[in-house]
């Protein structure tokens, strides 16, 4: 699924943004896939925004300390 609103034939001058991603500050337009956190924050469909917003740390499994 391509999330680029321009590839879907949308004209940004004719369509109003309905929200702004709280991580990357990109405008969100009707029909786009988005994420809403448990706290009600709105994030765009880019999974990297979710990872950064939630402060998820990527590590190698070799770095995992097993209890």
Residue, then its C-alpha position, 0 to 999 in steps of 0.5 A: x500500500x502506497x501511503x504517498x497522497x500524491x501518488x493517489x491523485x490527490x491535489x493538496x491544494x483542493x483537499x484540507x488536512x484533517x490532522x497533523x502527525x505529532x511526530x513528523x508534523x506532516x499533514x494527514x488527509x482524509x482516507x489516509x491510514x493513521x495510528x492513534x495511541x492509547x493516550x489519543x495522540x495522532x500519528x501518520x501511517x509511517x511506522x517509523x513515526x510510531x517507533x520514534x514517538x513511543x521511544x522504542x529502542x531497536x537492539x540486537x537479540x544478542x544484547x538481550x539480558x535474560x533473567 
